Amino acid sequence: MTTPAVVCIGMAGSGKTTFMQQLNSHLHAIDSPPYILNLDPAVLNIPYAPNIDIRDSVNYKEVMKQYNLGPNGAIITALNLFATKIDQVLGIVEQRAKSVSHVLIDTPGQIECFVWSASGAILLDALASAMPTVIAYIVDTPRTTSPATFMSNMLYACSILYKTKLPLIIVFNKTDVVDAHFATEWMTDFESFQAALKALDDDENNPEGGSGYMNSLMNSMSLVLDEFYRHLDVVSVSAYTGAGMKNFLEAVDRKVEEFNTDYKAEMDRIITKRQQEKEAERQRSLTKLMKDMGIDSQRTTKSKDDQAQTISDAEDEEDEDQFADQFGNDEDAEGILDPDYEDANDSEDAMS
Ligand SMILES: Nc1nc2c(ncn2[C@@H]2O[C@H](COP(=O)(O)OP(=O)(O)OP(=O)(O)O)[C@@H](O)[C@H]2O)c(=O)[nH]1
């Protein structure tokens, strides 16, 4: 499938939801409407109409009450509950994606709840195995003008790239307030960033000026980031005015190409693993069923020398041989879900 999925990730208040709204309007205006998923269970109002909304299947407040959780724990648990439905959701998305230009996904502002949770990984893996998937990391440009904050933000983006292994676009948002030129310059010209760091250090009145240790750390970090920047696409947008949406879509196209050439092999490995896990699960259920029905297990594991009595017997043997080749060790086929996921599965009350 070639319709790309764009997953919007960004710190709280960076403008993900507004960006999604603007992108949605832009795509409608150019007559290529997207399909939209909201994965933020705690959001109150969404200024666009999502096609699939996590809030329709998981009641966030009920999750908080039932599990006695705080806001972040409840977001993670809500995502876990939603992940139990991923096969159904993906089936619908794959079906609908055929008739839309893009699949857009909004995520919670608590980045770690999504990127670092088991359910976030399951959702992203499932998505990337079905269609080219690109991360749009939304940055609040006016809040990133100091070199130290800028570097922290870029390190966060780097950790997302490292964790998801998906192509990443840095989206400098709110450029109607502050032009992102300073940021793009820092990313392309190492010396200008060093100069900004030095100016910060020389300014005695600036509380962000660091100690000798901090300065040397920031210098080393900026060298590491220089390598990270080479693999990125950077765009400046204003989710408020709509500026930069065309550039963003062009960047998505470039990243889709990169996904197909660089990331597909890794994704294919994940698909194969998932198929093996499914097959192992099927086989486990079959073995259990046969045991429950009192069918002699010897018959299913008879030696190759035994003569097949019927055609179906012969086919069974073939299947079993293939299975044995693939799953000599049952442990290889253990489920990909964490225990939280299993626990969440037990709870029907929080899910409507
Ligand atoms: N000036 C300006 N304000 C923006 C822009 N994009 C978003 N905002 C404002 O920034 C604030 C946060 O925007 P949201 O879209 O709710 O941010 P979010 O990242 O979805 O927030 P969470 O859902 O809490 O993580 C709102 O007041 C928006 O109006 C922009 O491009 N320019």
The ligand as an ORCA input file, in Angstrom:
! r2SCAN-3c Opt
* xyz 0 1
  N       0.697     31.542     17.077
  C       0.529     30.244     16.890
  N      -0.062     29.516     17.839
  C      -0.218     28.178     17.619
  C       0.226     27.555     16.437
  N      -0.061     26.243     16.530
  C      -0.661     26.054     17.717
  N      -0.770     27.223     18.380
  C      -1.346     27.446     19.710
  O      -0.632     26.675     20.647
  C      -1.501     26.156     21.649
  C      -1.370     24.640     21.735
  O      -1.812     24.092     20.511
  P      -2.346     22.591     20.413
  O      -2.619     22.342     18.985
  O      -3.467     22.377     21.380
  O      -1.083     21.817     20.917
  P      -0.919     20.256     21.193
  O       0.498     19.935     20.919
  O      -1.932     19.479     20.448
  O      -1.224     20.223     22.737
  P      -1.493     18.905     23.635
  O      -2.659     18.193     23.004
  O      -1.775     19.460     24.988
  O      -0.250     18.109     23.595
  C      -2.908     26.625     21.257
  O      -3.205     27.768     21.989
  C      -2.773     26.940     19.776
  O      -3.668     27.952     19.380
  C       0.857     28.370     15.448
  O       1.298     27.932     14.387
  N       0.984     29.700     15.741
*
